[in-house]
Amino acid sequence: MNKITELFKIQYPIIQGGMIWNSGYKLASAVSNAGGLGLIGAGSMYPEVLREHIQKCKKATSKPFGVNVPMLYPNIEEIMKIIVEEGVKIVFTSAGNPKKWTSFLKENGITVVHVVSSSIFALKAQDAGVDAIVAEGFEAGGHNGREETTTLTLIPMVKEKISIPLIAAGGIATGRGMLAVMTLGADGVQVGSRFAASLESSSHANFKETILNVNEGGTQLTLKELAPVRLIKNKFYHDVQSLYETCPTKEELITLLGRARAKRGMFEGDLIEGELEIGQIAGLIKDIKPAAQIIEEMILDFEEARIEVSNFQF
Ligand SMILES: Cc1cc2nc3c(=O)[nH]c(=O)nc-3n(C[C@H](O)[C@H](O)[C@H](O)COP(=O)(O)O)c2cc1C
């Protein structure tokens, strides 16, 4: 047992990060059934779609699961209402001010975790009364901070500042990665990219196959003027880069981005014009497999690495 397994009443301190267009009830329940904590990604769901996923998740697992709510999307009031009505016990908020919803969620008996990318934001989240923090490094897939702080440097700095449980995210896809961040002071890990390439991820097969072909340098954090996001370098990404060469206004960037790019890329499988979000660790992901196998292999790898490290002598 550790702080994270106790907080969520789960077997392994492995959380599957909420991921738009990837983490519906199938992935969340598979992770929870395998002993981790699965999160439904509300960011790409209309409120009533979210309700359906929560209801299906309750049927698919008797283990704890949660919902991730990125606060940059619309309909937040309705989403929070549904979360309470459906009796969800764990909520991970991200991309917004933790002061806004933490007390409401806590008053409704919900365990609240907030995702941050710096120690200043970690302190703010702790002050807002959250139960734990996810500190997410620059390597991570999806939206991210502007400051480019890597997981290796972020975790010990956040650890120094906060007293509540700490979950590390960004660049973790193996048990060795998990051991590394836990050595630095994390109590658990949040994994995104590795689970995007799982059988149960709801993303399009084209997107999953593309993840397997990403090499070192194949992704970049871009669109910092809007909401910084790490993208695979496809045609859409290169269109963004070409526009940058003309010193565009924010409005011009918004116009190029348009609407529903992420859905088009990750859910509908348009590898050319769509937005394809993945982390740097995709370079290490070589197969699509069941979520339960991902967790099992991470735990075995963690144990092996722990023995190797403890056998080392100066
Ligand atoms: C395809 C994709 C979509 C994501 N969508 C969200 C999201 O909706 N909300 C959120 O808080 N984080 C989102 N993330 C971040 C993950 O929850 C997680 O913190 C991150 O992927 C961890 O880094 P890793 O990709 O290196 O494992 C997303 C990540 C990916 C790869």
The ligand as a MOL file (V3000), in Angstrom:
LIG
                    3D

  0  0  0     0  0            999 V3000
M  V30 BEGIN CTAB
M  V30 COUNTS 31 33 0 0 0
M  V30 BEGIN ATOM
M  V30 1 C -4.2710 11.6150 -27.0670 0
M  V30 2 C -4.1810 12.3090 -25.7340 0
M  V30 3 C -5.2590 13.0240 -25.2680 0
M  V30 4 C -5.2000 13.6460 -24.0140 0
M  V30 5 N -6.3010 14.3060 -23.5290 0
M  V30 6 C -6.2900 14.7900 -22.2730 0
M  V30 7 C -7.4710 15.3120 -21.6830 0
M  V30 8 O -8.5530 15.3040 -22.2840 0
M  V30 9 N -7.3910 15.7930 -20.4110 0
M  V30 10 C -6.2150 15.7860 -19.6970 0
M  V30 11 O -6.2080 16.2250 -18.5460 0
M  V30 12 N -5.0850 15.2890 -20.2300 0
M  V30 13 C -5.1020 14.7600 -21.4770 0
M  V30 14 N -3.9830 14.1550 -21.9720 0
M  V30 15 C -2.8090 13.9800 -21.0760 0
M  V30 16 C -2.8820 12.6140 -20.3620 0
M  V30 17 O -3.9630 12.5440 -19.4880 0
M  V30 18 C -1.5940 12.3150 -19.5650 0
M  V30 19 O -1.4130 13.2030 -18.5000 0
M  V30 20 C -0.3600 12.3570 -20.4580 0
M  V30 21 O -0.6100 11.6800 -21.6540 0
M  V30 22 C 0.8210 11.7400 -19.7400 0
M  V30 23 O 1.9760 11.7580 -20.5310 0
M  V30 24 P 2.3700 10.5820 -21.5600 0
M  V30 25 O 1.5600 10.8350 -22.7850 0
M  V30 26 O 3.8100 10.7900 -21.7850 0
M  V30 27 O 2.0340 9.2790 -20.9020 0
M  V30 28 C -4.0160 13.5570 -23.2380 0
M  V30 29 C -2.9270 12.8260 -23.7460 0
M  V30 30 C -2.9980 12.1970 -24.9750 0
M  V30 31 C -1.8240 11.3870 -25.4480 0
M  V30 END ATOM
M  V30 BEGIN BOND
M  V30 1 1 1 2
M  V30 2 1 2 3
M  V30 3 2 2 30
M  V30 4 2 3 4
M  V30 5 1 4 5
M  V30 6 1 4 28
M  V30 7 2 5 6
M  V30 8 1 6 7
M  V30 9 1 6 13
M  V30 10 2 7 8
M  V30 11 1 7 9
M  V30 12 1 9 10
M  V30 13 2 10 11
M  V30 14 1 10 12
M  V30 15 2 12 13
M  V30 16 1 13 14
M  V30 17 1 14 15
M  V30 18 1 14 28
M  V30 19 1 15 16
M  V30 20 1 16 17
M  V30 21 1 16 18
M  V30 22 1 18 19
M  V30 23 1 18 20
M  V30 24 1 20 21
M  V30 25 1 20 22
M  V30 26 1 22 23
M  V30 27 1 23 24
M  V30 28 2 24 25
M  V30 29 1 24 26
M  V30 30 1 24 27
M  V30 31 2 28 29
M  V30 32 1 29 30
M  V30 33 1 30 31
M  V30 END BOND
M  V30 END CTAB
M  END
